[in-house]
Amino acid sequence: MTDIKNKLEQKLEQRMKQLQLGMAENKELIKEAQEPLKRLMKIAEGDTGQSVRIARFLLGLYNGPAFPFDMTDLRGIDRALKNDCLAVLEMDIKACEREVHHYLEGGKARFQVLAEQFLDDE
C-alpha cells in the first residue's frame, strides 16, 4: 500500500512541477506580447493601408466566428507587424489565460469600436 502511495505522490509532484513550469511560460508569453499587442492596436485604430488587415486580425482573435480572418492577409503587412501578430497569436493560443481585449487598457471598448468599423465597412 505504501508503494502505491509513494508512486501516486511522485506522480502528483511531477504533475505539479509541470503545471508550475507551464504557468511560468504563460506569464513570459503574456509579458512578451504586451508591447506587440499595443503596437497592433495602435495600427488597427489608425488609417493606414495596413490598418484594416491588422484590425481584422485582432478582431479574429477577439471573436473568430463573428470576424473570420484570412491568414493570407498577413502576407500584405510589413515584417515587423507580422512578428507582432505572431507574438500575439502565440500568446493567445498557448497562454489562453483570458480574451485578448483584456490585455489592453480600455480593451473592451476599443475592440467594440473596431468591430463597429468592421461591420460598417461590409
C-alpha angles and dihedrals in degrees: 000000000000089000091058091044091052092050091050092049091049091050091048092049091048091050092048090054090051091051092049091050090049092050091051091050091049092052090051092049091050092048092049093049098051098086094041089051092050091049092049093049091050090053092044091053091049133079107245131121090261096046095086093051093048092046090052091048092052093044089051089058091044095051115352098183092053095039111032114193126211105221091209087071086076087072089069098060130078123266096255091054091046089055090049091050091050092050092051092044091051091051092048094048100040106031096038088176097138141338116293096248090061091068093066130069106252087004098151094055093041092052091047090055090050090049092051091050090049092051091046090054093056 
